[in-house]
């Protein structure tokens, strides 16, 4: 593992620091897939979180790609973690949750933190990665007209050239408004094997997508076309639905979500506290079924992300 925390003169080293494995893969133009670390530090109970982290990396390797889990350790941004570093993130002690806006303060103060979608996408793109696999994106919150609450994921993806494989946006959000916002921001959305935008826990949100693809090579072709066009360095979203057999029961989902939203209003929960409250409510009220659907979606996205990275590395028009 490369440890370029500072040069001999005391000047901070490169941002981000790449693991030897990731650097070697990029040097040979091999397939690499970025993975976020928030799911490890904050999204799963211990010790299952570490097992899932190892499983996701193994799924990437099984497809012939290199996993690059992203995190900030002691003020150093890393793309690619070794076993000890993964264990440290999973331990959760003193591990903050870092969005894109938090990266500079974290680096300056020597903080340790797990990266969200926005921070992971930023650091991965800065490192030269083109594919990032995650669960669900953030988006426009319900009652946006009153709260003006919108995830930083959207604006960051509007100016970051990376392909994000996701299961849509979290179903606790306003999905139609999020899709409208993505259109306004110029972020392209591809449905993978579907004509509808996925619903995170559900295979479909019921909202249509304008473009659909069915093979990793088609995604790579769209990525190449983005580069040829030039213009804004926006992301490409590949919306990959969780398998129907693995989705949360739609009736249970709708009932529990309505209960969660009502309790959130009754308790006056607002701002950044809304999302963790709603997600936690769903896990408890579904007896853990929502968590299992979430993990099934992440696994599917990681496998597809590795295949897309492979198609990108193998494309005929690459330099």
N, C-alpha and C positions, 0 to 999 in steps of 0.2 A: 504494500500500500504506500503510495506516495504521500509524504507528509510535508508539504511546502507551506508551513504556517508563516514563515518569515525568511527573508534572505539574510545573508551574512551581515548586511549593513543595517538590519533591523527593519527594513521596508517590508510591509506585508506582501505575501506571495500572491500568486494568481487566484482569481475568483471565477469559477469555483475550482477546487482541487479535484482532479480526477484520480480514481483508483488506477493502478497499473493495468488492470484487466480492461477497464473502459478505455483508457488511453490507447492501448494496443489495438483494440477493436476499431476505434475511430481512425487510427493511423492507417489501417488496412481497408478502411471503408466497409467494415463488417457491420452486421445488424446489432443495434443496441436499443434497449427499451428503458425509458425512465419510469421509476415507480415512486410514488409519494410515501412519506413516512408518518403522516398524521394518523393514518389508519392503524399503524403499529403503536404509536404512543398514546393516542387518545380515542381510537375507535373501537378497540376490542379489549375484553378482560384479559388479565394475566393469569396463567402463562400462555394462553392460546394465541395471544398477539404475536409472540416470537415464532411460534410454530407456523402461523399463517404467513409471516414475513418470509420465512425460509421456503415455505411451499410456493409462494408466488415467484420467488427467484428461481426455484427449481422448474416451474412451468415455463419460464422464459428460456432457460437453458435447454429444456427438452425439445424446444422448437428451433434450436441452433442459434439462438441470440444470446447476448450478454445483458444481464440485468444491471440497472444502475439506480439503486435506491438513493434518494436524495435527502440530506439532512444537514443541519448546522451543528457542529460540535466545537465548543470552546471558541466561538467566534470565527470558525473556519467553515465555509460552505463546501460540502462534499457531494460529488456525483459518483456514486459507487461506494458501498460500505463493506468492510470486512466483517467477519463473524463477531468479533468483540464490539465493533461499533454498532452493529445491529442489536446486540444484546443490551448495549447501553441505552439506545433509543427505546427499546421495549421495556426496560426497567422503569422508565417514566419519571424518575426522581429529578426534579429540576428541569425537565424537558418542556419548554414552552411550545405553544402552537404559533407557527410563523406563517403569516401571509406575505405577499410580495412587499407590502409597505414596511414590514417588520425586519426585512433582511439587513438593511444598513445599520439600524440600531443594534441588532443582534451581533453583527460582525464587529462593530465598534466597541461594544461592551463585553465581548467574550462570552456571549450567551450560548446556551445549547437549546436547540429547538427542532421540532418536527415540522416539515414543510407541507402546507396545504396545496391545493391545485395551483393557485396563482404563483406561489413561490417555487414550486417544483417545475412548472412550465417555464418560468423565467430562467431559472438556473440551468435547466436541461438545454434550453435553446441557446443560452450563452455558451454552453460547453460544446455545442455543435450537434446535439442529438436532434433527431427529427420525429421521434415517436415517443409518446407518453401514454401509458395505460393506467386508468383509475376506475373508481366506482361510478359515482354520479357527480355532476358539476353543481356548483352553486348557481343561483339565478335571481330572478326578480321575486321578491317575497309577496305573499298575499297582502292585500290592503296597502299596496305600494303608494297609492294616491295619498294616504294619510301618513305613512311612515318614511317614504322615500328610501326604503331599505332594499338594496341590491348588492349582490355579491361582487367582490372585487375581481372574481374570476373572469367576468364577461369583458370588462374593459381591458384587462391584461391580455386576454386571448385575441382581442381586436388588434393588438400591436406586437404579437409574438408569433413567429413562424414555426409552428410545431403542430404535428398531427396528434390529436387527443382522442383516444378510444375510450368511450364512456357508455354507461347505460342510461343516457339522458341526463336530466337534472333531478334532484331529489323531489319526490312526489309531494312533499310538504310545501313546495313552492308553487308559484303561479306559472304553470307550464306554458300556456298560450302567450302570456306577457313576456316570458323569457325568450321564446322563439321569435317574437316580434323584435325584442331588443337585439338579439343576435343578427337579425336581418338588418336592422338599422346600423349596427356596428360593422357590417360587412363580413361576418364570420360564416363561412360556408358549412353546411350540415349535410352529411351523407347518411342515409339509412342503410345499415348493413343487413342485407337480406330481408328488408322490411320497407313498406311504404309509409309507416307510421313512426313517430318519435317514441322511443321507449319511455316507460314510466318508472324507471329505477327499480323499485320492488316488483313492478309489473312489466309484462312484455310490451304493452302498448299504453300510451297516455291517451290514445284516441286522436291525437293531433297528427295531421299528415306532414310528410317531408317532401320537398320538391325533387330530390335526387336520391336514387338508390343504386347501390352496387352489391355485388355478390361474391367478389374475389379480391384477395389482397392486392393482386396485380392492378386491379382497377383503381384501388385507392392510391397506389404508387403513381399511377398515370395522372391522377388528379393533382397529387403533390408536385409532380414534374411540371404540369401545366401552370400551377401557381408560380413556380420559379420562372418559367418562361415569360409569363405575363408581367412580372415585376409589380410595381405599385406597392400598396400597403402590405406590411409584413404581418398579415393576419394568420390566425390558426385555421386548421381544418378539423372539424369535429366528425368523428365516425361514431354514429349512434348505434350501438350493438345491443339488441334486446336480450335480457335474461331469458333462458329457455322457459317455455310455458310450464314444463314439468317442475321447474325450480322456482317459479314466481310465487309471491305471496298470494293467498286466496283473495281475488278482487273484492268480494263482498266483505271479508274481514278487514281488508285494507281500508275500504271506504268508511266503514263503521268506526274503526279505531281512530282513523285520522280525524274524522268529525269530532269525536270525543276529545282528542288531543288539542285540536284548535279551540274548542269551547273552553277547556280548562286553562289553556294559555291566556285567553281573553279574561276569564274570571279572576285569574291570579295576577293580571297586569304585567305579564312577562313581555318584554320588548327588546328590540335591538339584537345584539349578538347572542343574547341568552335564548332566543326563540328556537334556533335550529337544534342545539343540543337537547333542549327540553323536549321538543317534538320527537326527535329521533329516539331519545331515551324512553319516552312514553310508549312509542310504537313497539320497542323491544319488549318492554314489560307486559304490555297489554296483549301482545301476540304470543307470549310465552317463548320468545326468542326466535320465532319464525321469520320476523322481518330481518333479523341479523343474518340468518342463514340465506335468505334471498339476496341480501346485500353481498355476501361472500360469494355466492354462486355467480352473481353478475361480475364481480371483480375478477374471479378466475377466468371467466369467458373473455373478458376484455384483455387480460394479460396474455392469454394464448393468441388472441387475434392480433394484439399489438406486436407480438413477436413475429407473427407471420407477415404482417405489413412491413415491419422493419427488414425482414428477409427479402421481401419483394422489392423494397426500395434499394437494398444493397445489390440485388441481382439485375436491376433494370438495365436495359440495353443502352440507354442514352446517357448513363452517368459518365462524369468526367474521368 
